[in-house]
């Protein structure tokens, strides 16, 4: 059987999987100073969205309540930050040391306390609708910047997985390219590229020629560009990083995912999501958030792991001169109940929670809004997910008031109900 005959059906399936992710990414270092078609000033050329899936406790992270009753303040102490009078949880000591580069939003609020609905609201800026699936941030960025792309890397990449981060009505070509795997493992490989690891260029070219006879579209061509580009594949090669750099981020999945995000942004990817799971902490706060496992001598739970990886990312971007042009957003779908429950945990609480913004020309060293004495509700300056979405788009040079189009021709505003968070716009 000749080479063309050896092109199995599964090859088409796998290539189709690659092309569904929109495989032509932007070279962010070569973009013009305005967003395509809108004239909005680009403050951030790229974005890393750190998604704390499950709903992180605001009281046990960025908005502690040390003067509240014990059943509210919880089992953890606090640490002073570089922002006068502002404290974080004691588990965030490294993040506290870089707080002069952060903007802490303490008055996020939403009416949605169910994971799926809340995820959608936070990741799109739209409340869920039964008639329309709205696109996530990365999908909108992919669509809006399509005309400026030159690099073979996908414009929108999810590390290591995607949670409610699809393209909705914009179509699968704007879905995230999902790496899969575990970046912390020595044998880490990108899921949809590992199949082609041993495919040589000549063989790949023969397959591309065969597809051209079938009148395959540009997405197949871009897929082949990705799988045959050594430069593109090298972007995912964490083993090429110095050991000192990898250790700085921490050896766990979250830290290495943050490092991979930096490498991808550095090579021109527009938006990378880093998903950290396990934040749905209904019980055993000390074990889940601080210790990580019973009898741990040093905390390796969710918060210390986040603290190391996140602080390393911000410092690394800053050291490389990339922070001013890279927007870094940290958020989850909601906060947790102020009062600890009978399982020594906290339940869902969307009425008040926190988000953290850094880079992308956002002024650091500030706290925006406040929750009340017990962390139950915004005390002042309530900020909705729609407001945050409006501001993220504005910082990325995308007109929040611009229009997208559904497959049936219906115009839909990029952002419908939000307003800019003025403190984040330099």
N, C-alpha and C positions, 0 to 999 in steps of 0.2 A: 504494500500500500504506500502511495507517495505521501509527501509531507502535507499536501492539501487534504488528502483523504484522512490524515491522522488528526485533523482538527475536530475534536469530539464536541458533541452537544454541550458537555459541561463547560468547555472553553467559552462558548458563547454566553452561557449563563454567568460565568464568573466575570467575563469582560463586561457584560451588561450590568452586573452589579457595580463595577467600577464606574461605568459611564453615568450611572444614575446619580452620582455625587457631584456632577458639574466639574470636570477635571481641568478647567483652565483657571488658574488662580492669578491674583494680581501681584505684580512686583511692587510692593508698597513703597520702596525707596525711590521709584521713578514716577510716582503719581504726581499729577499737577496739584496745585494748592487749593483747587475747588473740586467739589464732588460732581460727577458726571451729570450734566443736565439740570442741576439745581442751583448752582452758584453759592452753596453753603460752604463756609470756611471749614476746612478739615483741621481739627485740633489733634485728633488721634488718627494715625494711618492704619492702625490695627487694634485688635481687642482680644484680651484673654478673659473669658467668663468662667469663673470658678463657681461651680454649682454644688452646694452642700445639700445633697438630696435627702429629704426626709423632714427638714425643718429644724435648723439649729436653734438651740436655746439662746435667746438674746441676753438673758440674765446671767448665764454661765459663760458668756464670751465677751461681747463688746458693750454691754449695758448692765453691769452688775449693780446690785442694790445693797451695799454693805450696811446701811442703816435700817433696813427693813427687818421684820421679824424673821426668825430662823427658818420658818417653813417657806419663806419667800427667797431669802438670800442664798439658801442652799449650802452645800458642804465646802465651797471653795472661797478662798480669800481673794484679794485684789492686788494689782500691781500698778504703780504710778506710770503714766506715759509721759511723752515729751510735750504733751498738750497740757498747759497749766490747769490743775484741778480735775483732770480727767483720768479715770482709772479703767483698766480692763480686768478680766479674770486673771488670777495669778498664773494660770496655765498659758497665757499669751505673753510671756515676758519678752520673747524675741520680737514679736509684733509690736509690743509697747515701745521697744527701742527704736522702731522706724516710724512711729506714729506721726512724726513731723511731715511725712510724705503721704499721709492718708487723710481722707475725708470720711468721717463716720456718720452715717445717717441713722439716727436713733428713733425716728418717728415714722417708719414705714407702717402702713396699715392697709388691711384688705378685709373684705367680708367673707372670703372663701377659706374654709378650714379643712377641706378634703384634698388629699394629695393631688389627684389627677387634675381637678379644677384649678387648684392653686398653682400647680406647676405651669399650666397653660397661661394663666394670668401673668405670672412673673416672667415667663420666657418669651412672651409676645407683646405684653402691654395691653392685651385685650382680654376681657372676660370671655369665657367660653360661650360659644353659640351652637345650638343644635343644627344650624343650617350652613355654617361656614367654618372651616378649619383654618385658623389664622397662622401665618408663617412666623417662625422664630427669628430672633435677631440675625443669626448667621445667614438664614435664607434670604432675608431682605437685603443684607449687605451683599451677598452673592449676586442677587438679581440687579441691584442698583449699580454695582461696579463692573458688570459684565463687559462693558465696552472698553474698559481700560486694561484688561488682563493680558499678560504676555507670558507668565511663568506656567510651567506644566503642573505645579502642585495645586491641589484643590484649594478653592478659596475659603472653604468652611470645613474644619476638621474637628471631630469629637474624640477626646482622649479620656479613658479608653473605651467609653461607651456613650450612648446618647439616650437621654431621658426627656421625652416630650419636646424634642428640639427639631422637629421636622419642618418641611417647607410648606405644608398646608396647601392652599390653593395655588401657590406659585409653581408647583410641580416638582417631581422627584429630581430633576436636574439641579435643584437648589438644596436638596437634602445634604446633611453633613456626611463627609467621608469619615467612617468610623474605624478607628485603628484596631479595636479589639485587643485581646491579649493583656498582659500585665507588664508595663514598662520596667518594673522592678526586677523581673526575672532575667537571668543571664541569657536565656534562649528567646527573648522577646522578638517577635516578628509581627509586622503589620498584617492583619488577617487577609485582606484582599490582594496583597502583594506577595505573600509568601509562596503562593502557588507558582508564581513566575520566577522564583529565585534563581532557578537553574536554566531558564530559557535564554539562549544566546540571541544576540542581536539579529543575526542572519535568519534564524528561524522565526523570530518575531516579525521581521520584515516580510517573509513569505506569507505569514498569516495575514498581515495587513493587506498585502496585495490581493489575497483571496477575498477578503472582506470588501475591497474596493470593487471587485467584479460583481459583488452583490449589492452595490450602490449603498454601502453603509454610510451613516451620517458622520458629522464632525465629532460627535461624542466618542465614537469608536476610535477615531484618529487620536483624540486627546488621551483616551485610555492607553493606547499603545505608546504615546509619548511618555506617559507616567511610568509604565512598566519597563521601558527601555532606557530611561534617563538615570544614569548613575548619580547625577547631582541630586535629583529628586529623591531617589531611594536613600541617599546618604543623610538626608534630613532626618530620617527616622532612626539613624544609627547612634544610639546612646552610648555604645561601647567606645566610640571615638572621643567622648568627653574625658578630660583628665579626671582621675579618681578623686582628687581633692574637690572638684566641682560637684561630682555626683554625691560625695559625702556631705557636702554643704547643704544640699537639698534634702538629705535623709534617704535612707535605703528602702523606704516603704513605697507602696504604689503611688500614693498621692504626691510625694516629693518628686519622684521620677517622672510622673505625669506633668508636673509643673515645669521640670527641666525640658521635657520634650516639647511642651508648648512654647517655651522660649526659643528653641531651635527652629520650630516651624514659623513663628512670627519673624524671626531673623531672616528667613529665606523667602519672605513675601506672602505668607498666608494672611488673609484678611482677618479671620476670626477663628479662634480656637476655644472650645469649651473643655474644661477639666472637671470631671464629675467625681465627687467624693461621696460614697454611699454610707448609710448606717446612722444618719442623724435623727432618725425617728425614735428618740430615746424615751420611751414610756416607762422604763424602769432602770434601776441601778445606775444612776448618774455617775457616781465615782468610778465604777468599773468601765463604763462605756466611754465617758468623756475624758477621764484622766488616766486610769491605770492601763486599760487595754486587755489585761488578763489578770486573773487572781494571783496574788503574790508578786506582782511586778515591782521591782526595786526602783525602776525609773519609769515615769509615765510614758506609755506609747499608745494611749488612747486617741480618740478622734481629735481632741483639741491640741495636745502637744504635737501630734503628727502634722496637723494643719499649720501650727505655729512655725515649725521648722521649714516646711516646704514653701509656705507663703512668704515668710520674711526673706528667705533665700532668693525667691523669684524677684521680689521688689528690689532687693539690693543688687542682684545680678543685672537686671535691666538697667538700673541706675548706673552701675559701674561701666556698662557698655555703651552708655549714652542713648539707650533705647526707651527709657521710661517716659520721656516727654511726648513721644509719638506712639506709645502703647497704652491704651486704656485697660486697666485691670479692675474687674468688677467681681465682688464676692457677695453671694446671696443664696438663700434657700427659699422655699415656698411660703414659709410663715415662721413664727416664733413658737415658744412653748409656754405653757401656763405658768403664771407667777407662783402659784402655790404648788409645792411638791406633793405628788399623789401618794397613795398607800404603798406603791411599789418602789418608792424612792426615786421616782422619775417625774417627768413633766409631760403633759399631753399637748395636743395641737392648740395653737393660739395665734390666729391671724390678726387680732386687733392691734397689736403692737409688736414690731420686730425691727431688726437692724440690717443694714447693707453697708458695704465698705467699698469706696471708690479710690483708685490711685492712678497716677500717670495721666497721659493724654492731656496735659496742660491743666489738669484739675488742681486748684490750690490745696496743698496739704496742710496738716496740722490744725484741722477744724472739726468740730462736731456740729452737725446740722439737725435741728429739731431735738426733742427730748420726749421720753416717755414719763409717765407720772411716777409717784413715789414707789409704787409696787410693780411698775412695768406692765400695767394692765392696758393702758390706752395712751395715745399721744397726748402729751401735755401741751405742746405747741407745734406749729408747722407740720400738720399731718401730710404725709407724702404717699401717694398711691403708686402701684406698679405702672400705671399709665404715665405718671409724671416721670418716673425713672426711665421708662422706655423713650419718652420724648427727649429726655436729656442725653441718653446714650446715643440716639440717632443724630442729634445735633452735634455732639462731640465728634462723631465719626464723619461729619460732613454730609449727612443724608438729611434732606428736608423732611422733618416729621409731618409737615402738612402736605407732602406730596401724595400722589395717587398711585396705587397699584391696580392691576386689572385681573379679575377672576377669569377662568376659562370661558365662561359664557358672556364675557364682555362687561361685566359689572365693575364700575370704579369703586375702589375701597381706599380710604385714607390710610397712610402708613401708621399714623397715630390719631386717634379720634377724640380721646377724652383727657389727655395729659397736658401739662404745662411744664415749662422749663424749671428745673431746680437752679435758681439763679446763683447760689453759692458755689455750684460746680462749674459754672461757665466763666473762665478767666477773662 
